[in-house]
Amino acid sequence: MNQQLIFNHDYQFDETCMAVRCSVLQGGLRNTVFIRMPEGWTAAAWLVQVREDAFFWEDEIELALKREQLDPDGNLWLDGSV
């Protein structure tokens, strides 16, 4: 278990961004993560898939945070993959 990051497992589909949104605490700060939905998916199916692959996405989020890939608003954007 990663002691520096706390994954909230609060996955929701954000229609505005066409991405699954979740949050992670890093050093006491809350960052919002968006995992963009690939073409050809429905919102419901993508949300289910991201939840099922939570451990994969946690690794991807951890790597992106180490690379300091946050946007100016403190959000992290990841491209979904099939």
VENTAPE-V999922 format. One record per backbone hydrogen bond with DSSP energy under -1.0 kcal/mol. CO is the residue of the C=O (numbers start at 0). NH is the residue of the N-H. If there is no record, write none. Layout:
CO_NH ; CO_NH
//
This chain:
3_26 ; 5_24 ; 11_20 ; 13_17 ; 13_18 ; 17_36 ; 18_13 ; 19_34 ; 20_11 ; 21_32 ; 22_7 ; 23_30 ; 24_5 ; 25_28 ; 28_25 ; 30_23 ; 31_75 ; 32_21 ; 33_77 ; 34_19 ; 37_40 ; 41_45 ; 42_46 ; 43_47 ; 44_48 ; 45_49 ; 46_50 ; 47_51 ; 48_52 ; 50_53 ; 52_56 ; 53_57 ; 54_58 ; 55_59 ; 56_60 ; 57_61 ; 58_62 ; 59_63 ; 60_64 ; 61_65 ; 62_66 ; 63_68 ; 64_67 ; 70_73 ; 74_70 ; 75_33 ; 77_35
//
